[in-house]
């Protein structure tokens, strides 16, 4: 498995990889992990909708 996850803690990568392996099995998997501001944007949108 090749892991290229800059700016993401190794513990987080390991947890995500373990969860994917548990769900999908041990076959060949391609996993891309990247940071995102989606949760922050969703929180701001929810706040704006509440007014």
C-alpha positions in Angstrom: 0.0 0.0 0.0 1.4 3.4 -0.9 0.5 6.2 1.4 0.9 9.8 0.3 -1.0 11.9 2.8 0.7 15.2 3.4 -0.6 17.3 6.3 -2.7 14.3 7.6 -1.5 12.6 10.8 -0.4 9.0 10.3 -2.9 7.9 13.0 -5.8 9.3 11.0 -4.5 7.6 7.8 -4.2 4.3 9.7 -7.8 4.6 11.1 -9.3 5.4 7.7 -7.4 2.6 6.0 -8.4 0.1 8.7 -12.1 1.1 8.4 -12.0 0.8 4.6 -10.2 -2.6 4.8 -12.8 -3.8 7.4 -15.7 -2.8 5.1 -14.2 -3.8 1.7 -12.0 -6.7 2.5 -8.3 -7.2 1.8 -8.3 -7.0 -2.0 -6.6 -4.3 -3.9 -7.9 -0.9 -2.8 -7.2 2.6 -4.0 -7.7 5.2 -1.3 -7.3 8.9 -1.6 -7.4 11.0 1.5 -7.4 14.7 1.3 -8.3 17.6 3.6 -11.5 19.5 2.9 -13.3 22.6 4.1 -16.7 20.9 3.4 -17.6 20.5 7.1 -16.8 24.1 7.8 -18.8 25.3 4.9 -21.8 23.1 5.9 -21.6 24.6 9.4 -21.6 28.1 8.1 -24.5 27.3 5.8 -26.5 25.8 8.7 -25.8 28.9 10.8 -26.9 31.3 7.9 -30.1 29.2 7.4 -31.1 29.5 11.1 -31.6 33.3 10.9 
